[in-house]
């Protein structure tokens, strides 16, 4: 499993992990907030991760109200929405009623980490072998 913790000095955090899928599914990327105990994770297949990458870039180039919600209807359904809450901008991810807010302060690092996970995930899907060291965990301060 490849694990990365994105931690902003002002508090927001996000954990990404990439692992081989189970039961015939391809590689899965799990997003979670390690600072919210008991919060559910959002699962992304490679299709969902690519959509989130595009949505992150669109959100960076848009103002709230200018970007339509994006829906992923793959094996792991996901709704993405650009929101403004309390004067700060964030993306709300919703998967089957479970939400995960992603603070604007984390978007750039998340974009980069998703690109790396997509490359590793494609390699894993094609070869069946991870191109990364298993149980490799790193903290990324932003």
Secondary structure, 3 states (H helix, E strand, C coil): CEEEEEECCCCCEEEEEEECCCCCCCCEEEEECCCCCCCCCEEECHHHHHHHHHHHHHHHCCCCCCCCCEEECCCCCEEEEEEEECCEEEEEEEECCEEEEEEHHHHHHHHHHHHHHHHHHHHHHHHCCCCCCCCEEEEEEC
